Amino acid sequence: MATLPNPLPDLASSGLVLPPGSLVDATLDGPWHEPLLWHADGPAAPRDWPDLRTAGRRLGLLPVLVTGGRREQWPTDWDLCPDGTSYPGDHDAEEVLAGYWADHVDHVDDADDELGDGAAADDHDEDAPAPGSSWPGLAPVPAREAAEDADTAAAGLAGVIAADADAWLGGARIALVPARRSADIPAAIGWSGPVNHENDVARLCAVLRSWEDRFDARVVVLGFDTMIVSVGRPPATIGEARALAAEHYAFCPDNIDQAPPHDLDAYADKAVLNQEAWSFWWD
């Protein structure tokens, strides 16, 4: 992945006021030639996000909360793969999503053919994307205006999570990543959370860039295989929400396939409509 100069090696002399923390260079293939991120050794505080965004941005560093989850898998155990990550700007969000949609729906169609028509009718959810259905296209920008600045909304969500991170995530720490925009954070560290869905996370970051532009989205939390995104301008009508739910399905099919009621319309109503945070998990 093409990158700007990494300020993390000079973090000690950067002038940032940081709590005790650790630089992470561990990857699936051994130590990386430079640090990929820094994270605090202790729990995040509600003011960490806005304070470090203001201070770190001038250096090319952006904050994100990292979580070890219930299994205590912190970034040194994330199997990071920076050498297998391309540049998000080299990918088109709609092409990426359309490809995921076709691959996943065609896979379901093939599986149904192997089971036979009767089994397919029994196993396929009536309101899930129909096997062989065409990609519906990108969702429109919501008609309503954003209530506040996207970074302010992200800081608010980060503060809420940090105030009770044990309940939300099983713990969270503040981290700094060398990236110029929030959507690029997963690619900047070679995050491999969605590896069973996509080996090159930069392709997902291209979608996150599009969500930044249309929905004022920001990456707020990363775990071993989880992501939470703040949404400054969420869909406000069920039509807008259903259109975006198709993008979520392509981006992370496990959100619907492995979460009852396995129904795309129900997901749109519950997890997309007027929701200021989106959560994703890849099996």
Accessible surface in RSA format (square Angstrom, percent):
REM  Atomic radii and reference values for relative SASA: ProtOr
REM  Chains: A
REM  Algorithm: Lee & Richards
REM  Probe-radius: 1.40
REM  Slices: 20
REM RES _ NUM      All-atoms   Total-Side   Main-Chain    Non-polar    All polar
REM                ABS   REL    ABS   REL    ABS   REL    ABS   REL    ABS   REL
RES MET A   1    70.46  36.5  17.10  11.3  53.37 127.1  21.64  18.4  48.83  64.7
RES ALA A   2    75.54  69.5  55.37  85.4  20.17  45.9  66.38  93.5   9.16  24.3
RES THR A   3    94.85  67.5  55.19  56.0  39.65  94.5  41.54  55.8  53.31  80.6
RES LEU A   4   100.09  55.7  88.84  63.6  11.25  28.3  89.70  63.0  10.39  28.0
RES PRO A   5   123.69  90.1 100.79  91.9  22.90  83.2 112.83  93.2  10.86  67.5
RES ASN A   6    26.93  18.6   8.63   8.3  18.30  44.1   5.68  13.7  21.25  20.5
RES PRO A   7    26.04  19.0  17.54  16.0   8.50  30.9  24.99  20.6   1.05   6.5
RES LEU A   8     0.27   0.2   0.00   0.0   0.27   0.7   0.00   0.0   0.27   0.7
RES PRO A   9    74.40  54.2  42.65  38.9  31.75 115.4  46.45  38.4  27.95 173.7
RES ASP A  10    94.46  66.2  90.23  89.8   4.23  10.0  23.81  56.0  70.65  70.5
RES LEU A  11    14.58   8.1  10.81   7.7   3.77   9.5  10.81   7.6   3.77  10.1
RES ALA A  12   113.44 104.3  67.42 104.0  46.02 104.7  80.31 113.1  33.13  87.8
RES SER A  13    98.08  82.9  61.94  82.7  36.14  83.2  53.60 114.1  44.48  62.3
RES SER A  14    23.70  20.0   4.87   6.5  18.83  43.4  14.36  30.6   9.34  13.1
RES GLY A  15    61.34  75.6   0.00   N/A  61.34  75.6  38.54 105.8  22.80  51.1
RES LEU A  16    21.42  11.9   0.44   0.3  20.99  52.8   2.01   1.4  19.41  52.2
RES VAL A  17   140.13  92.2 120.61 109.2  19.52  47.0 124.30 108.0  15.82  42.9
RES LEU A  18    46.95  26.1  16.70  11.9  30.25  76.0  18.18  12.8  28.77  77.4
RES PRO A  19    58.03  42.3  45.23  41.2  12.79  46.5  53.09  43.8   4.94  30.7
RES PRO A  20   111.11  81.0  97.66  89.0  13.45  48.9 109.57  90.5   1.54   9.6
RES GLY A  21    32.27  39.8   0.00   N/A  32.27  39.8   0.00   0.0  32.27  72.3
RES SER A  22    45.36  38.3  39.44  52.6   5.92  13.6  25.37  54.0  19.99  28.0
RES LEU A  23    84.86  47.3  56.87  40.7  27.98  70.3  56.94  40.0  27.92  75.1
RES VAL A  24     1.26   0.8   0.19   0.2   1.07   2.6   1.26   1.1   0.00   0.0
RES ASP A  25    58.85  41.2  57.73  57.5   1.12   2.6   6.43  15.1  52.42  52.3
RES ALA A  26    33.15  30.5  28.97  44.7   4.18   9.5  31.57  44.5   1.57   4.2
RES THR A  27    21.41  15.2   4.96   5.0  16.45  39.2   3.33   4.5  18.08  27.3
RES LEU A  28   108.46  60.4  82.24  58.8  26.22  65.9  85.46  60.0  23.00  61.9
RES ASP A  29   112.94  79.1  73.93  73.6  39.00  92.2  37.06  87.2  75.88  75.7
RES GLY A  30    27.77  34.2   0.00   N/A  27.77  34.2  23.92  65.6   3.85   8.6
RES PRO A  31   116.54  84.9  91.89  83.8  24.64  89.6  91.89  75.9  24.64 153.2
RES TRP A  32    66.78  26.8  58.12  28.1   8.66  20.3  53.71  28.6  13.06  21.2
RES HIS A  33   145.76  79.7 101.61  70.6  44.15 112.9  87.21  89.9  58.55  68.1
RES GLU A  34    49.29  28.3  44.35  33.6   4.93  11.7  10.86  21.0  38.43  31.4
RES PRO A  35    20.65  15.1  20.51  18.7   0.14   0.5  20.51  16.9   0.14   0.9
RES LEU A  36     8.08   4.5   7.09   5.1   0.99   2.5   8.08   5.7   0.00   0.0
RES LEU A  37     0.23   0.1   0.23   0.2   0.00   0.0   0.23   0.2   0.00   0.0
RES TRP A  38    10.88   4.4  10.88   5.3   0.00   0.0   3.65   1.9   7.23  11.7
RES HIS A  39     8.67   4.7   8.67   6.0   0.00   0.0   5.28   5.4   3.39   3.9
RES ALA A  40     2.82   2.6   2.82   4.4   0.00   0.0   2.82   4.0   0.00   0.0
RES ASP A  41    70.46  49.4  53.31  53.1  17.14  40.5  28.17  66.3  42.29  42.2
RES GLY A  42    29.17  36.0   0.00   N/A  29.17  36.0  25.25  69.3   3.93   8.8
RES PRO A  43   123.56  90.1 102.68  93.6  20.88  75.9 104.41  86.2  19.16 119.1
RES ALA A  44     9.10   8.4   0.03   0.0   9.07  20.6   0.06   0.1   9.04  23.9
RES ALA A  45    47.55  43.7  43.14  66.6   4.41  10.0  45.86  64.6   1.69   4.5
RES PRO A  46    66.88  48.7  61.81  56.3   5.08  18.5  61.85  51.1   5.03  31.3
RES ARG A  47   149.55  62.8 149.52  76.2   0.03   0.1  73.95 101.1  75.61  45.8
RES ASP A  48    30.07  21.1  28.94  28.8   1.13   2.7   1.56   3.7  28.51  28.4
RES TRP A  49     8.86   3.6   8.30   4.0   0.56   1.3   8.07   4.3   0.79   1.3
RES PRO A  50    29.22  21.3  24.81  22.6   4.41  16.0  27.88  23.0   1.34   8.3
RES ASP A  51    69.52  48.7  61.21  60.9   8.31  19.6  26.58  62.5  42.94  42.8
RES LEU A  52     9.62   5.4   9.62   6.9   0.00   0.0   9.62   6.8   0.00   0.0
RES ARG A  53    27.76  11.7  27.68  14.1   0.08   0.2  14.27  19.5  13.49   8.2
RES THR A  54   113.39  80.6  93.65  94.9  19.74  47.0  74.21  99.7  39.18  59.2
RES ALA A  55    32.30  29.7  27.23  42.0   5.06  11.5  32.30  45.5   0.00   0.0
RES GLY A  56     0.00   0.0   0.00   N/A   0.00   0.0   0.00   0.0   0.00   0.0
RES ARG A  57   123.90  52.0 119.24  60.8   4.66  11.1  39.06  53.4  84.84  51.4
RES ARG A  58   155.60  65.3 115.28  58.8  40.32  96.0  73.76 100.8  81.84  49.6
RES LEU A  59    45.42  25.3  32.18  23.0  13.25  33.3  36.80  25.8   8.62  23.2
RES GLY A  60     7.17   8.8   0.00   N/A   7.17   8.8   4.38  12.0   2.79   6.3
RES LEU A  61     0.05   0.0   0.00   0.0   0.05   0.1   0.00   0.0   0.05   0.1
RES LEU A  62     3.00   1.7   3.00   2.1   0.00   0.0   3.00   2.1   0.00   0.0
RES PRO A  63     1.07   0.8   0.13   0.1   0.94   3.4   0.13   0.1   0.94   5.9
RES VAL A  64     0.88   0.6   0.88   0.8   0.00   0.0   0.88   0.8   0.00   0.0
RES LEU A  65     1.66   0.9   1.66   1.2   0.00   0.0   1.66   1.2   0.00   0.0
RES VAL A  66     0.65   0.4   0.65   0.6   0.00   0.0   0.65   0.6   0.00   0.0
RES THR A  67     5.07   3.6   4.51   4.6   0.56   1.3   4.51   6.1   0.56   0.9
RES GLY A  68     3.87   4.8   0.00   N/A   3.87   4.8   1.01   2.8   2.86   6.4
RES GLY A  69    21.97  27.1   0.00   N/A  21.97  27.1  21.38  58.7   0.59   1.3
RES ARG A  70   181.95  76.4 147.07  75.0  34.88  83.0  77.82 106.4 104.13  63.1
RES ARG A  71   195.57  82.1 169.58  86.4  25.99  61.9  55.69  76.1 139.88  84.8
RES GLU A  72   102.61  58.9  91.19  69.0  11.42  27.2  49.88  96.5  52.73  43.1
RES GLN A  73    45.06  25.2  44.98  32.9   0.08   0.2   9.84  21.0  35.22  26.7
RES TRP A  74    29.85  12.0  29.85  14.4   0.00   0.0  29.09  15.5   0.76   1.2
RES PRO A  75     0.43   0.3   0.00   0.0   0.43   1.6   0.00   0.0   0.43   2.7
RES THR A  76    77.20  54.9  61.21  62.1  15.99  38.1  44.79  60.2  32.41  49.0
RES ASP A  77    78.61  55.1  66.97  66.7  11.64  27.5  19.20  45.2  59.41  59.3
RES TRP A  78     0.74   0.3   0.12   0.1   0.62   1.5   0.12   0.1   0.62   1.0
RES ASP A  79    64.25  45.0  59.78  59.5   4.47  10.6   8.32  19.6  55.93  55.8
RES LEU A  80     0.24   0.1   0.01   0.0   0.23   0.6   0.01   0.0   0.23   0.6
RES CYS A  81    31.93  24.2  30.47  34.0   1.46   3.4  14.66  37.1  17.27  18.6
RES PRO A  82    12.52   9.1   7.40   6.7   5.12  18.6   7.78   6.4   4.74  29.4
RES ASP A  83    96.68  67.7  59.29  59.0  37.39  88.4  29.53  69.5  67.14  67.0
RES GLY A  84    45.88  56.6   0.00   N/A  45.88  56.6  34.08  93.5  11.80  26.4
RES THR A  85     9.73   6.9   3.78   3.8   5.94  14.2   1.29   1.7   8.43  12.7
RES SER A  86    36.78  31.1  28.85  38.5   7.93  18.3  35.83  76.3   0.95   1.3
RES TYR A  87    78.85  36.8  77.67  44.2   1.18   3.1  44.15  33.2  34.69  42.8
RES PRO A  88     0.51   0.4   0.00   0.0   0.51   1.8   0.00   0.0   0.51   3.1
RES GLY A  89    40.02  49.4   0.00   N/A  40.02  49.4  10.44  28.6  29.59  66.3
RES ASP A  90   107.71  75.5  72.97  72.6  34.74  82.2  24.58  57.8  83.14  82.9
RES HIS A  91    49.10  26.8  30.19  21.0  18.92  48.4  27.76  28.6  21.34  24.8
RES ASP A  92    74.52  52.2  64.87  64.6   9.65  22.8  23.91  56.3  50.61  50.5
RES ALA A  93    13.02  12.0   8.54  13.2   4.49  10.2   8.54  12.0   4.49  11.9
RES GLU A  94    65.53  37.6  64.62  48.9   0.90   2.2  19.72  38.1  45.80  37.4
RES GLU A  95   127.92  73.4 115.29  87.2  12.63  30.1  42.63  82.5  85.29  69.6
RES VAL A  96     4.25   2.8   3.33   3.0   0.92   2.2   4.19   3.6   0.06   0.1
RES LEU A  97     0.00   0.0   0.00   0.0   0.00   0.0   0.00   0.0   0.00   0.0
RES ALA A  98    28.48  26.2  26.27  40.5   2.20   5.0  26.67  37.6   1.81   4.8
RES GLY A  99    27.35  33.7   0.00   N/A  27.35  33.7  26.84  73.7   0.51   1.1
RES TYR A 100    12.01   5.6  10.51   6.0   1.50   3.9  11.52   8.7   0.49   0.6
RES TRP A 101    13.39   5.4  12.75   6.2   0.64   1.5  13.39   7.1   0.00   0.0
RES ALA A 102    45.23  41.6  41.38  63.9   3.85   8.8  45.23  63.7   0.00   0.0
RES ASP A 103   102.29  71.6  92.43  92.0   9.86  23.3  30.04  70.7  72.24  72.0
RES HIS A 104    39.69  21.7  36.05  25.1   3.64   9.3  27.17  28.0  12.53  14.6
RES VAL A 105     3.36   2.2   3.06   2.8   0.30   0.7   3.36   2.9   0.00   0.0
RES ASP A 106    72.26  50.6  71.96  71.6   0.30   0.7  21.37  50.3  50.89  50.8
RES HIS A 107   118.58  64.8 115.21  80.1   3.37   8.6  71.89  74.1  46.69  54.3
RES VAL A 108    36.67  24.1  35.26  31.9   1.41   3.4  36.67  31.9   0.00   0.0
RES ASP A 109    49.29  34.5  49.29  49.1   0.00   0.0   0.72   1.7  48.57  48.4
RES ASP A 110    83.56  58.5  81.52  81.1   2.05   4.8  21.90  51.6  61.66  61.5
RES ALA A 111    37.90  34.8  34.27  52.9   3.63   8.3  36.91  52.0   0.98   2.6
RES ASP A 112    17.08  12.0  16.16  16.1   0.92   2.2   5.43  12.8  11.65  11.6
RES ASP A 113   101.94  71.4  77.99  77.6  23.95  56.6  29.97  70.5  71.97  71.8
RES GLU A 114   153.42  88.1 114.45  86.6  38.97  92.8  49.36  95.5 104.06  85.0
RES LEU A 115   102.19  56.9  75.51  54.0  26.69  67.1  78.43  55.1  23.76  63.9
RES GLY A 116    28.77  35.5   0.00   N/A  28.77  35.5  28.77  79.0   0.00   0.0
RES ASP A 117   129.34  90.6 117.38 116.8  11.96  28.3  39.55  93.1  89.79  89.6
RES GLY A 118    51.03  62.9   0.00   N/A  51.03  62.9  41.83 114.8   9.20  20.6
RES ALA A 119    33.58  30.9  23.12  35.7  10.46  23.8  27.87  39.2   5.71  15.1
RES ALA A 120    16.76  15.4  15.98  24.7   0.77   1.8  16.17  22.8   0.59   1.5
RES ALA A 121    80.42  73.9  48.55  74.9  31.87  72.5  60.47  85.2  19.95  52.8
RES ASP A 122   124.41  87.1  90.62  90.2  33.79  79.9  26.90  63.3  97.51  97.2
RES ASP A 123    93.50  65.5  66.61  66.3  26.89  63.6  26.57  62.5  66.93  66.7
RES HIS A 124    49.42  27.0  32.32  22.5  17.11  43.8  32.03  33.0  17.39  20.2
RES ASP A 125    55.63  39.0  49.93  49.7   5.70  13.5   8.32  19.6  47.31  47.2
RES GLU A 126   166.90  95.8 132.13 100.0  34.77  82.8  55.61 107.6 111.29  90.9
RES ASP A 127    69.89  49.0  54.11  53.9  15.78  37.3   6.94  16.3  62.95  62.8
RES ALA A 128    15.32  14.1   8.54  13.2   6.78  15.4   8.63  12.1   6.69  17.7
RES PRO A 129    14.98  10.9   0.36   0.3  14.62  53.1  10.22   8.4   4.76  29.6
RES ALA A 130    53.32  49.0  50.04  77.2   3.28   7.5  50.04  70.5   3.28   8.7
RES PRO A 131    40.29  29.4  19.14  17.4  21.14  76.9  19.39  16.0  20.89 129.9
RES GLY A 132    49.53  61.1   0.00   N/A  49.53  61.1  20.33  55.8  29.20  65.4
RES SER A 133    41.44  35.0  24.67  32.9  16.77  38.6  35.05  74.6   6.39   9.0
RES SER A 134    96.65  81.7  77.12 102.9  19.52  45.0  51.17 109.0  45.48  63.7
RES TRP A 135    46.27  18.6  24.51  11.9  21.76  51.1  24.51  13.1  21.76  35.3
RES PRO A 136    83.57  60.9  41.60  37.9  41.96 152.5  53.04  43.8  30.53 189.7
RES GLY A 137    16.78  20.7   0.00   N/A  16.78  20.7  13.78  37.8   3.00   6.7
RES LEU A 138    63.61  35.4  37.99  27.2  25.62  64.4  37.99  26.7  25.62  69.0
RES ALA A 139     3.61   3.3   0.57   0.9   3.04   6.9   0.74   1.0   2.88   7.6
RES PRO A 140    75.91  55.3  63.96  58.3  11.95  43.4  74.88  61.8   1.03   6.4
RES VAL A 141    71.20  46.8  55.53  50.3  15.66  37.7  55.53  48.3  15.66  42.5
RES PRO A 142     2.03   1.5   0.12   0.1   1.91   6.9   0.12   0.1   1.91  11.9
RES ALA A 143    90.56  83.3  59.48  91.8  31.08  70.7  70.00  98.6  20.56  54.5
RES ARG A 144    97.88  41.1  86.92  44.3  10.95  26.1  50.70  69.3  47.18  28.6
RES GLU A 145   136.60  78.4 121.58  92.0  15.02  35.8  61.09 118.2  75.51  61.6
RES ALA A 146    37.75  34.7  14.50  22.4  23.25  52.9  15.42  21.7  22.33  59.2
RES ALA A 147   104.69  96.3  62.34  96.2  42.35  96.3  72.62 102.3  32.06  84.9
RES GLU A 148    87.39  50.2  73.55  55.6  13.84  32.9  34.06  65.9  53.32  43.5
RES ASP A 149    88.56  62.0  71.40  71.1  17.15  40.6  36.41  85.7  52.15  52.0
RES ALA A 150     8.04   7.4   5.23   8.1   2.81   6.4   5.23   7.4   2.81   7.4
RES ASP A 151    27.19  19.0  25.02  24.9   2.17   5.1  12.24  28.8  14.95  14.9
RES THR A 152    73.70  52.4  66.43  67.4   7.27  17.3  47.12  63.3  26.58  40.2
RES ALA A 153    16.08  14.8   9.40  14.5   6.68  15.2  10.92  15.4   5.16  13.7
RES ALA A 154     0.58   0.5   0.58   0.9   0.00   0.0   0.58   0.8   0.00   0.0
RES ALA A 155    19.99  18.4  15.86  24.5   4.13   9.4  16.10  22.7   3.89  10.3
RES GLY A 156    40.46  49.9   0.00   N/A  40.46  49.9  38.25 105.0   2.21   4.9
RES LEU A 157    24.63  13.7  19.14  13.7   5.49  13.8  22.30  15.7   2.33   6.3
RES ALA A 158     1.17   1.1   0.64   1.0   0.53   1.2   0.81   1.1   0.37   1.0
RES GLY A 159    12.65  15.6   0.00   N/A  12.65  15.6  11.46  31.5   1.18   2.6
RES VAL A 160    86.97  57.2  79.77  72.2   7.19  17.3  84.32  73.3   2.65   7.2
RES ILE A 161     0.00   0.0   0.00   0.0   0.00   0.0   0.00   0.0   0.00   0.0
RES ALA A 162    12.01  11.0   1.53   2.4  10.48  23.8   1.53   2.2  10.48  27.8
RES ALA A 163    73.32  67.4  37.03  57.1  36.29  82.6  42.17  59.4  31.15  82.5
RES ASP A 164    76.89  53.9  72.86  72.5   4.03   9.5  23.55  55.4  53.34  53.2
RES ALA A 165    10.93  10.1   7.68  11.8   3.26   7.4   7.68  10.8   3.26   8.6
RES ASP A 166   103.51  72.5  99.26  98.8   4.24  10.0  33.35  78.5  70.16  70.0
RES ALA A 167    66.91  61.5  36.23  55.9  30.68  69.8  47.15  66.4  19.77  52.4
RES TRP A 168   110.41  44.3  80.26  38.8  30.15  70.8  71.73  38.2  38.68  62.8
RES LEU A 169    24.67  13.7  15.84  11.3   8.84  22.2  21.62  15.2   3.05   8.2
RES GLY A 170    15.73  19.4   0.00   N/A  15.73  19.4   6.35  17.4   9.38  21.0
RES GLY A 171    11.72  14.5   0.00   N/A  11.72  14.5  11.72  32.2   0.00   0.0
RES ALA A 172     2.08   1.9   0.00   0.0   2.08   4.7   0.00   0.0   2.08   5.5
RES ARG A 173    50.35  21.1  50.35  25.7   0.00   0.0   1.14   1.6  49.21  29.8
RES ILE A 174     0.22   0.1   0.22   0.2   0.00   0.0   0.22   0.2   0.00   0.0
RES ALA A 175     0.00   0.0   0.00   0.0   0.00   0.0   0.00   0.0   0.00   0.0
RES LEU A 176     0.00   0.0   0.00   0.0   0.00   0.0   0.00   0.0   0.00   0.0
RES VAL A 177     0.16   0.1   0.16   0.1   0.00   0.0   0.16   0.1   0.00   0.0
RES PRO A 178    28.40  20.7  15.79  14.4  12.61  45.8  17.22  14.2  11.18  69.5
RES ALA A 179    10.79   9.9   0.33   0.5  10.46  23.8   9.64  13.6   1.15   3.0
RES ARG A 180   139.14  58.4 118.52  60.4  20.62  49.1  56.31  77.0  82.83  50.2
RES ARG A 181    72.64  30.5  68.69  35.0   3.95   9.4  32.66  44.6  39.98  24.2
RES SER A 182     7.93   6.7   4.69   6.3   3.23   7.4   4.59   9.8   3.34   4.7
RES ALA A 183     0.83   0.8   0.03   0.1   0.79   1.8   0.79   1.1   0.04   0.1
RES ASP A 184     9.98   7.0   9.98   9.9   0.00   0.0   1.73   4.1   8.25   8.2
RES ILE A 185     1.18   0.7   1.18   0.9   0.00   0.0   1.18   0.9   0.00   0.0
RES PRO A 186     0.06   0.0   0.06   0.1   0.00   0.0   0.06   0.1   0.00   0.0
RES ALA A 187     2.19   2.0   0.00   0.0   2.19   5.0   0.00   0.0   2.19   5.8
RES ALA A 188    14.59  13.4   2.59   4.0  12.01  27.3   3.22   4.5  11.38  30.1
RES ILE A 189     1.16   0.7   1.16   0.9   0.00   0.0   1.16   0.8   0.00   0.0
RES GLY A 190     0.87   1.1   0.00   N/A   0.87   1.1   0.05   0.1   0.82   1.8
RES TRP A 191     4.62   1.9   0.20   0.1   4.42  10.4   0.20   0.1   4.42   7.2
RES SER A 192    19.58  16.5  11.35  15.1   8.23  18.9  11.22  23.9   8.35  11.7
RES GLY A 193     7.50   9.3   0.00   N/A   7.50   9.3   1.79   4.9   5.71  12.8
RES PRO A 194     0.57   0.4   0.57   0.5   0.00   0.0   0.57   0.5   0.00   0.0
RES VAL A 195    76.43  50.3  68.04  61.6   8.39  20.2  68.36  59.4   8.08  21.9
RES ASN A 196   123.74  85.3  84.09  81.3  39.65  95.5  26.60  64.0  97.14  93.9
RES HIS A 197    49.22  26.9  24.32  16.9  24.90  63.7  17.50  18.0  31.72  36.9
RES GLU A 198    24.54  14.1  17.52  13.3   7.03  16.7   4.98   9.6  19.56  16.0
RES ASN A 199   122.62  84.6  98.18  94.9  24.43  58.8  29.81  71.7  92.81  89.7
RES ASP A 200    24.62  17.2  24.62  24.5   0.00   0.0  14.35  33.8  10.27  10.2
RES VAL A 201     2.66   1.8   1.66   1.5   1.01   2.4   1.66   1.4   1.01   2.7
RES ALA A 202     0.00   0.0   0.00   0.0   0.00   0.0   0.00   0.0   0.00   0.0
RES ARG A 203    68.18  28.6  68.18  34.8   0.00   0.0  13.83  18.9  54.35  32.9
RES LEU A 204     0.21   0.1   0.21   0.2   0.00   0.0   0.21   0.1   0.00   0.0
RES CYS A 205     0.03   0.0   0.03   0.0   0.00   0.0   0.00   0.0   0.03   0.0
RES ALA A 206     5.05   4.6   1.48   2.3   3.57   8.1   2.11   3.0   2.94   7.8
RES VAL A 207     0.00   0.0   0.00   0.0   0.00   0.0   0.00   0.0   0.00   0.0
RES LEU A 208     2.65   1.5   2.58   1.8   0.07   0.2   2.58   1.8   0.07   0.2
RES ARG A 209    40.78  17.1  40.78  20.8   0.00   0.0  14.51  19.8  26.27  15.9
RES SER A 210    17.90  15.1  13.40  17.9   4.51  10.4  10.74  22.9   7.16  10.0
RES TRP A 211     0.00   0.0   0.00   0.0   0.00   0.0   0.00   0.0   0.00   0.0
RES GLU A 212    20.17  11.6  14.62  11.1   5.54  13.2   4.67   9.0  15.50  12.7
RES ASP A 213   108.61  76.1  78.31  77.9  30.30  71.6  30.89  72.7  77.72  77.5
RES ARG A 214    24.06  10.1  23.49  12.0   0.57   1.4  23.55  32.2   0.51   0.3
RES PHE A 215     1.00   0.5   1.00   0.6   0.00   0.0   1.00   0.6   0.00   0.0
RES ASP A 216    34.74  24.3  34.74  34.6   0.00   0.0   0.36   0.8  34.38  34.3
RES ALA A 217     1.55   1.4   1.44   2.2   0.11   0.2   1.55   2.2   0.00   0.0
RES ARG A 218    45.83  19.2  44.37  22.6   1.45   3.5   5.24   7.2  40.59  24.6
RES VAL A 219     1.81   1.2   1.48   1.3   0.33   0.8   1.48   1.3   0.33   0.9
RES VAL A 220     0.00   0.0   0.00   0.0   0.00   0.0   0.00   0.0   0.00   0.0
RES VAL A 221     1.17   0.8   1.17   1.1   0.00   0.0   1.17   1.0   0.00   0.0
RES LEU A 222     0.23   0.1   0.23   0.2   0.00   0.0   0.23   0.2   0.00   0.0
RES GLY A 223     1.14   1.4   0.00   N/A   1.14   1.4   1.14   3.1   0.00   0.0
RES PHE A 224    66.19  33.1  60.40  37.4   5.80  15.1  60.40  36.6   5.80  16.6
RES ASP A 225    34.28  24.0  34.28  34.1   0.00   0.0   3.26   7.7  31.02  30.9
RES THR A 226    45.66  32.5  45.66  46.3   0.00   0.0  39.25  52.7   6.41   9.7
RES MET A 227     0.61   0.3   0.18   0.1   0.43   1.0   0.18   0.2   0.43   0.6
RES ILE A 228    13.19   7.5  13.19   9.8   0.00   0.0  13.19   9.5   0.00   0.0
RES VAL A 229     0.41   0.3   0.41   0.4   0.00   0.0   0.41   0.4   0.00   0.0
RES SER A 230     0.92   0.8   0.92   1.2   0.00   0.0   0.92   2.0   0.00   0.0
RES VAL A 231     1.62   1.1   0.00   0.0   1.62   3.9   0.00   0.0   1.62   4.4
RES GLY A 232     9.91  12.2   0.00   N/A   9.91  12.2   2.56   7.0   7.35  16.5
RES ARG A 233    44.31  18.6  43.77  22.3   0.54   1.3   2.22   3.0  42.08  25.5
RES PRO A 234     4.55   3.3   4.55   4.1   0.00   0.0   4.55   3.8   0.00   0.0
RES PRO A 235     0.22   0.2   0.22   0.2   0.00   0.0   0.22   0.2   0.00   0.0
RES ALA A 236    36.25  33.3  17.23  26.6  19.02  43.3  17.23  24.3  19.02  50.4
RES THR A 237    70.77  50.3  65.84  66.7   4.94  11.8  65.50  88.0   5.27   8.0
RES ILE A 238    69.80  39.7  65.78  49.0   4.02   9.7  65.78  47.4   4.02  10.9
RES GLY A 239    45.51  56.1   0.00   N/A  45.51  56.1  37.38 102.6   8.13  18.2
RES GLU A 240    23.28  13.4  20.20  15.3   3.08   7.3  12.38  23.9  10.91   8.9
RES ALA A 241     0.00   0.0   0.00   0.0   0.00   0.0   0.00   0.0   0.00   0.0
RES ARG A 242   116.31  48.8 108.13  55.1   8.18  19.5  27.54  37.6  88.76  53.8
RES ALA A 243    34.46  31.7  22.92  35.4  11.55  26.3  33.45  47.1   1.01   2.7
RES LEU A 244     0.08   0.0   0.08   0.1   0.00   0.0   0.08   0.1   0.00   0.0
RES ALA A 245     0.28   0.3   0.28   0.4   0.00   0.0   0.28   0.4   0.00   0.0
RES ALA A 246     5.07   4.7   5.07   7.8   0.00   0.0   5.07   7.1   0.00   0.0
RES GLU A 247     0.00   0.0   0.00   0.0   0.00   0.0   0.00   0.0   0.00   0.0
RES HIS A 248     0.32   0.2   0.32   0.2   0.00   0.0   0.32   0.3   0.00   0.0
RES TYR A 249     7.46   3.5   7.46   4.2   0.00   0.0   0.50   0.4   6.96   8.6
RES ALA A 250     0.42   0.4   0.00   0.0   0.42   1.0   0.42   0.6   0.00   0.0
RES PHE A 251     0.00   0.0   0.00   0.0   0.00   0.0   0.00   0.0   0.00   0.0
RES CYS A 252     0.00   0.0   0.00   0.0   0.00   0.0   0.00   0.0   0.00   0.0
RES PRO A 253     7.36   5.4   7.36   6.7   0.00   0.0   7.36   6.1   0.00   0.0
RES ASP A 254    24.95  17.5  24.41  24.3   0.54   1.3   0.65   1.5  24.29  24.2
RES ASN A 255    21.14  14.6  12.25  11.8   8.88  21.4   6.68  16.1  14.46  14.0
RES ILE A 256     2.58   1.5   0.99   0.7   1.59   3.8   2.58   1.9   0.00   0.0
RES ASP A 257    55.31  38.7  36.42  36.2  18.90  44.7  21.42  50.4  33.89  33.8
RES GLN A 258    86.38  48.3  57.75  42.2  28.64  68.2  23.71  50.5  62.68  47.5
RES ALA A 259    41.63  38.3  37.65  58.1   3.97   9.0  38.64  54.4   2.99   7.9
RES PRO A 260   107.82  78.6  90.82  82.8  17.00  61.8  91.00  75.1  16.81 104.5
RES PRO A 261    83.85  61.1  67.54  61.6  16.31  59.3  73.04  60.3  10.81  67.2
RES HIS A 262    57.64  31.5  56.99  39.6   0.66   1.7  37.07  38.2  20.57  23.9
RES ASP A 263    28.60  20.0  27.11  27.0   1.49   3.5   3.92   9.2  24.69  24.6
RES LEU A 264    20.38  11.4  20.15  14.4   0.23   0.6  20.15  14.2   0.23   0.6
RES ASP A 265    54.37  38.1  52.44  52.2   1.93   4.6  11.29  26.6  43.07  43.0
RES ALA A 266    34.90  32.1  24.50  37.8  10.41  23.7  32.67  46.0   2.23   5.9
RES TYR A 267    27.37  12.8  22.65  12.9   4.72  12.3  24.99  18.8   2.38   2.9
RES ALA A 268     0.00   0.0   0.00   0.0   0.00   0.0   0.00   0.0   0.00   0.0
RES ASP A 269    84.74  59.4  74.74  74.4  10.00  23.7  12.84  30.2  71.90  71.7
RES LYS A 270   161.99  79.0 146.36  89.8  15.62  37.2  99.98  90.0  62.00  66.0
RES ALA A 271    31.85  29.3  23.74  36.6   8.10  18.4  29.32  41.3   2.53   6.7
RES VAL A 272     0.00   0.0   0.00   0.0   0.00   0.0   0.00   0.0   0.00   0.0
RES LEU A 273    35.43  19.7  32.31  23.1   3.11   7.8  32.31  22.7   3.11   8.4
RES ASN A 274    72.48  50.0  58.64  56.7  13.84  33.3  22.33  53.7  50.15  48.5
RES GLN A 275    68.44  38.3  67.36  49.2   1.08   2.6   1.72   3.7  66.72  50.6
RES GLU A 276   123.64  71.0 115.61  87.5   8.03  19.1  30.12  58.3  93.52  76.4
RES ALA A 277    30.63  28.2  18.81  29.0  11.82  26.9  18.81  26.5  11.82  31.3
RES TRP A 278     2.99   1.2   0.71   0.3   2.28   5.4   2.99   1.6   0.00   0.0
RES SER A 279    68.69  58.0  56.25  75.1  12.43  28.6  37.67  80.2  31.01  43.4
RES PHE A 280     3.71   1.9   0.00   0.0   3.71   9.7   1.19   0.7   2.52   7.2
RES TRP A 281    94.64  38.0  94.53  45.8   0.11   0.3  82.01  43.7  12.63  20.5
RES TRP A 282     1.67   0.7   0.81   0.4   0.86   2.0   0.81   0.4   0.86   1.4
RES ASP A 283    82.00  57.4  67.38  67.1  14.62  34.6  20.02  47.1  61.97  61.8
END  Absolute sums over single chains surface
CHAIN  1 A    12493.0       9536.5       2956.4       6661.1       5831.8
END  Absolute sums over all chains
TOTAL         12493.0       9536.5       2956.4       6661.1       5831.8
